Amino acid sequence: MVRLCNRAHPKIVYAITLFKILCRNAGPGPHVCRELNLLSIHLRQMSDSKTYSQQDIVDMDNIQRLNMINAISGFKSASLIGTVDGSGKENLAIFNSVIHIGSNPPLLGLLVRPLTVPRHTYQNIKETGWFTVNHIRKEFYKRAHHTSGKFREDISEFEACGFKADYSKLCRAPYVKESIVRIGLSFEEETEIKANGTVLIIGAVRELTVPAESIEEDGFIDLEKAGSLTISGLDSYHETVRLSREEFVRLPENLTKNN
Ligand SMILES: Cc1cc2nc3c(=O)[nH]c(=O)nc-3n(C[C@H](O)[C@H](O)[C@H](O)COP(=O)(O)O)c2cc1C
C-alpha cells in the first residue's frame, strides 16, 4: 500500500505564508525569512509525497518499477561506448552507468547488464581489451538513444544510427567523431555483482580529449560548456545549468580531531 505522508495542514501553510509577508514588511532578519521560505516549500512538497515499501516496489508492474528505480539514483552520465571485435566489426551502445573509480591511477567503471544474452560491448571489451567513452551532445542525443536497440551482431550501430568512427594511434576501439569529450580506456578488471549478475568493468584512462575552452585553470572540465548532456531514468535527456563551484571544505581542528 502506498502511504501519503506528512500531509501539511493547510492552516499551517497559511500561517507560514502570512508570517513571511509580515517578515518581509517589518519583522525579523533575512535568515528567518529564508528558513521559513524553505520550510513552506518543503511542506508543500511533502503534502503530495508518496512512500513505497520494498514490497510495494517488488509488486509493481515491471515497466513502472524499471522506470522508477532507474530514475531514483539521480542524474547520470550520458555516454556512447565504442568497441570493435577481433575481426574489426565496430559496435556502439548508449550507457548511463559510467562512474568515477579513482583519479590516481585514472580509472572509470562501466556497469554491464547480466550476461544472460549476448552483450556485444562486453564481448568486444574482453576480446580486444579496449573501449571508448564518448559524451553525448544535444545535436545527436536522439540518434545516440537509438543505439540501445537490439541490433544484430553483424550490424554496426555507427552506420545504423548515423555516426562516424574515428581512431587514434593508441586506442584500438573507435571513438565517435561527433563527440568532443572522448576517453580511450584499456580493460583492467571485472567484478560480477552477486546481488543481480551485472558486471562492473574497470578501465584505465589511456587517452583523453576535451575542448581546450572547457578546461579551467585547476584542471576542472566545464562539461556544461562542452555541451555534455545528462540522463535521468532510461529515456529522459537533460542539459545542465551550474549553480556554482564550491571551495574545498577545510575544517578547523576542533571539528576534525577527537579530544
Ligand atoms: C539511456 C540508456 C542507458 C543505458 N545504460 C546501460 C548501462 O549502463 N549498461 C547496460 O548494460 N546497458 C545499458 N543500456 C542498454 C544498452 O544500450 C542496450 O542493451 C544495448 O543494446 C547494448 O548494446 P550491445 O549489446 O551492443 O552492448 C542503456 C540504454 C539506455 C536507453
PDBQT file of the ligand as one rigid body, heavy atoms in Angstrom, charges set to zero:
ROOT
HETATM    1  C1  LIG A 301      19.666   5.724 -21.605  1.00  0.00    +0.000 C 
HETATM    2  C2  LIG A 301      20.154   4.294 -21.620  1.00  0.00    +0.000 A 
HETATM    3  C3  LIG A 301      21.171   3.911 -20.781  1.00  0.00    +0.000 A 
HETATM    4  C4  LIG A 301      21.654   2.594 -20.780  1.00  0.00    +0.000 A 
HETATM    5  N1  LIG A 301      22.657   2.248 -19.922  1.00  0.00    +0.000 NA
HETATM    6  C5  LIG A 301      23.091   0.963 -19.902  1.00  0.00    +0.000 A 
HETATM    7  C6  LIG A 301      24.116   0.576 -18.990  1.00  0.00    +0.000 A 
HETATM    8  O1  LIG A 301      24.622   1.388 -18.219  1.00  0.00    +0.000 OA
HETATM    9  N2  LIG A 301      24.506  -0.728 -19.011  1.00  0.00    +0.000 N 
HETATM   10  C7  LIG A 301      23.973  -1.645 -19.867  1.00  0.00    +0.000 A 
HETATM   11  O2  LIG A 301      24.382  -2.825 -19.833  1.00  0.00    +0.000 OA
HETATM   12  N3  LIG A 301      23.014  -1.296 -20.760  1.00  0.00    +0.000 NA
HETATM   13  C8  LIG A 301      22.568  -0.022 -20.785  1.00  0.00    +0.000 A 
HETATM   14  N4  LIG A 301      21.593   0.344 -21.670  1.00  0.00    +0.000 N 
HETATM   15  C9  LIG A 301      21.110  -0.653 -22.633  1.00  0.00    +0.000 C 
HETATM   16  C10 LIG A 301      22.069  -0.803 -23.830  1.00  0.00    +0.000 C 
HETATM   17  O3  LIG A 301      22.209   0.432 -24.521  1.00  0.00    +0.000 OA
HETATM   18  C11 LIG A 301      21.490  -1.856 -24.769  1.00  0.00    +0.000 C 
HETATM   19  O4  LIG A 301      21.352  -3.074 -24.089  1.00  0.00    +0.000 OA
HETATM   20  C12 LIG A 301      22.357  -2.052 -25.978  1.00  0.00    +0.000 C 
HETATM   21  O5  LIG A 301      21.637  -2.868 -26.883  1.00  0.00    +0.000 OA
HETATM   22  C13 LIG A 301      23.664  -2.732 -25.662  1.00  0.00    +0.000 C 
HETATM   23  O6  LIG A 301      24.316  -2.966 -26.860  1.00  0.00    +0.000 OA
HETATM   24  P1  LIG A 301      25.439  -4.081 -27.036  1.00  0.00    +0.000 P 
HETATM   25  O7  LIG A 301      24.790  -5.446 -26.978  1.00  0.00    +0.000 OA
HETATM   26  O8  LIG A 301      25.946  -3.756 -28.405  1.00  0.00    +0.000 OA
HETATM   27  O9  LIG A 301      26.433  -3.888 -25.961  1.00  0.00    +0.000 OA
HETATM   28  C14 LIG A 301      21.093   1.638 -21.664  1.00  0.00    +0.000 A 
HETATM   29  C15 LIG A 301      20.048   2.030 -22.516  1.00  0.00    +0.000 A 
HETATM   30  C16 LIG A 301      19.579   3.346 -22.499  1.00  0.00    +0.000 A 
HETATM   31  C17 LIG A 301      18.456   3.757 -23.412  1.00  0.00    +0.000 C 
ENDROOT
TORSDOF 0
